[in-house]
Amino acid sequence: MAATCHPQEDDLFSKNLQKRYDGLVMVRSRAIKGKGAWYWSHLEPILFQNRDTGSAKAIKLRCGLCSALFSASNPSRTATEHLKRGTCPKFNTAVRNSTVANGNGVMSKFQNFSQLALPAPLPQLAMIAAPCSSEPMLPSPKTPHLTQDQIKAAFDLLSDWFYESCGSISFSCFDHPKFKAFLHHLGLPQVNKAYISGRKLESKYAEAKLETEEKLRDTMFFQLSTNGWKNRTDIQKSMDMDAFVNVLLNLPNGSSLFHKVLILGAGSANVDYIKEVLWSTIEEITGGDVYRCAGIIADISNVNSNMLQDLELHHHWMVNLTCQLSALGKLLEDFFKKLPQFTSISSRCYKIAQVLNSRPFNDANIYFNWHLDSSLAHNNTATAISVVENIARSSHTLRRTITADALSNNPDGQEIYDMIQDPRFWEELNSVISLTMLMKTMVQELDEERPCLGQCLPLWEEVRNKIKRWCRSFSIEEEPVMKLVNRRFLKNYHQAWSASFVLDPLYLVEDSSGRYLPPFKFLTSEQEKDVVKIITRLAQNGEAPIALMELMKWRTEGLDPIYAQAVQVKERDPVTGKLRVANPRGSRLVWETYLREFKVLRKVAARLIFLQATTSWLRCDQSFLSWVCSNGRSRNAIDKAQKLVFVSSHGKLARRELMDDENDSDLFA
């Protein structure tokens, strides 16, 4: 974007770069004095200036060891990839020299990342028979001698892995005899659990906390993202269990910061209680400057979504949204509850599952492990979906192995046999499975793409089109299906959807004259009114009339084609093959740097278009937190668990990756 800016934007662009550079210099100065991250002793911010004008042109980070240059957007990631992972050819040498220079041989806290040198392969063990014993005598392998540097580096890596596992690996594993034998074989001492759970954890937590606070200070506003809220059914099933809600902060630059896990009491889903918890969290984060919170996104139930609206009424600058992942999931539940074809298929599949779980079939090894009772099957939609999917997967086995004689002793045997042999049953089941997989695929894609607010209207239009095609493919009447779709759409719709859609340059439409104009023609008359309402509400200090005048100008003039095309450029993802927006933050940058004549509207747009439509992909190990909070665990234990979760989540967000345990099943396929 910077390359296509007109000269009048250079001044503001340079000022922003200078401000960023000054901030990095200040952070580095504090770090060198021992009040910041370890890597600043090796990385130095460099400001590049325009030769003609002397204005700031770019910021880079220079490695003080090898003089390599890197982007200054994420110093922590640069340190991890360049220093920790051994890319820098001089880092390990510098660390060793630093260690030798110290008389005591002890390295500084965050400067040893030497690779652990594994011992050479052991010789083949010879088994020597002993006349007085049946046990073979094995020669004892030589224990390798590791330097203090190697031991320190090994335990740094081990502790990092343990923290990032976030409870999947317990402290008791360090006492496992085979783990101790493994350490001994490598020439490593035993793990000091008190150090791992004490000083080392405190050090990692302080480092991650400082980096988070620095990023939060640099941003003007953020969106509070929460996931893990229980719906009414979950609460009824687990009244004796604590609820854990992950709290993250979505920043305008597209990154996210982990804040903490809210530990709620068992069954505590009272609307007033949730409202109080959320508001106190906002005050804690902002230090009282609550205007910095642009809104909340939550995977909250329909009942508690009214609480989000109530917070908006009392705080006009907030835009509070429900997660669209949850919305699409609930739409699928609507189909299973309200569409006759879905209820009929799920009921018949449940009957088949009951019969297949009867005694004769268990003895015949035709067993599907569906221990269901009628109340569970009819009240829990997720269970109904699971049963239907299992029957569909087992269709060939059922038709091949189930005979009339095998069902003769069952009162419903003949009905079940006729059902299994009826092609129409399998056709109807296929239609249900087809739509189920369609909805689940859309949910998965939505979770991967993490769309912003402006994508909500196009998303639901895509849902409508795909479901209409499904209806035509299976000759199903559209009206009752689309009625459910529109009903769920209205339950989740927010005025900000329409406003963000027309304000985001990503969705501008080229007209016959070559201008790029906001897509008002795709809005209904009510949605056009919603645009006016939300902009009026978000404008502050009596600036609403100015904002509406600027909205009219935006509607008629749109955006310069050069900037619109730059924002809308797409490139193919090398992994998925799908087209992705090449400049995801281009929309925000255009409003902040180019569209300066919109004095009020640009501030409203900046607070709207960055908002996320889904809650974070980050999930924490709730079984670990449940174990910590059970049996009257001490406040100190809970505090340590929070710090461990914080360190783990901070690392995952920095890498923008998450270990998915479900993918482990591929290893055994």
Secondary structure by P-SEA (a helix, b strand, c coil): ccccccccaaaaaaaaaaaaaaaaaaaaaaaaacccccccccbbbbbbbccccccccbbbbbccccbbbbbcccaaaaaaacccccccccaaaaaaaaaaacccccccccccccccccccccccbbbbbbccccbbbbcccbbbbbcaaaaaaaaaaaaaaaaaacccccccccccaaaaaaaaaacccccaaaaaacaaaaaaaaaaaaaaaaaaaacccbbbbbcccccaaaaaacccbbbbbbbbbbccccbbbbccccccccccccaaaaaaaaaaaaaaaacccccccccccccccccaaaaaaaaaaacccbbbbccaaaaaaaaaaaaacccaaaaaaaaaaaaaaaaaaccccccccccccccccaaaaaacaaaaaaaaaaaaaaaaaaaacccccccccccaaaaaaaaaacaaaaaaaaaaaaaaaaaaaaaaaaaaacccccaaaaaaaaaaaaaaaaaaaaccccaaaaaaaaaaaaaaccaaaaaaaaacccccccccccccccccccccaaaaaaaaaaaaaaccccaaaaaaaaaaaaacccccaaaaaaaabbbbccccccccccccaaaaaaaaccccccccaaaaaaacccccccccccccaaaaaaaaacccccaaaaaaaaaaaaaaaaaaaaacccccccccccccc
